[in-house]
């Protein structure tokens, strides 16, 4: 989200941010700090980027200028403008060439466009093998109270939610917690759905705790998706020819050879 702010308002927001971010939680800190799990958009571990989208359903508070889902495809840009905005409660589904696979460690990363380490607009992350059945990855929020439209969040209070890190750095996700889930093949994840968290107290994490993020906001409200990068990829296999087709081809070749020999002997 982007705004033009007056100096007094900026000062007030920064002061509020110092208060709201003073309470450190148990999770990884901001990008560049020791122990951070932030992934640079230029990391060599990213081997593929999203190639398609579907089901872009923007929520409230989004101007038309931010409704360009194609901007979520390809390599992350890492600025405030090359994004698609979901709006309050909006969502989008991205697709990939091949499959995201459950490999060692994190399997993919989601990039948002926050201009700071603490102004964090959050989203749930869901995955699917068939494009119809989606499963949400575990998430946690320990932010103790509402933060307001220009409020700040300590990233150490956030885990398993997209938008934990500033622009240019992705939040990493591991498929392993969903292994064994009926209806999902964690080695053949074809779709990732991003669902905006409405941070006014109505959204909850996996444990049922309230998730707070900046609210209310307008214009480019909610999560701003820059890109999704894949770390562990499984190339879609080339289908093997059916046995009947191989048999038919073999018979056709035998017939051709027999006719050729017959002509030569005539």
Buried (B, 14 or more C-beta within 10 A) or exposed (E): BBEEEEEEEEEBBEEBBEEBBEEEBEBBBBBEEEEBBBBBBEBEBBEBBBEBBEEBEBBEBBEEEBBEBEBBBEBBBBEBEBBBBBBBBBBBBBBBBBBBBBBEEBBBBBBBBBEEBBBBBBBBBBBBBEEEBBBBBBBBBBBBEBBBBBBBBBBBBBBBBBBBBBBBBBBBBBBBBBEEBEEBBBBBBBBBBBBBBBBBEEBEBBEEBBBBBBBEBBBBBBBBBBBBBBBBBBEEEEEEEEEEEEEEEEEEEEEEEEEEEEEEEE
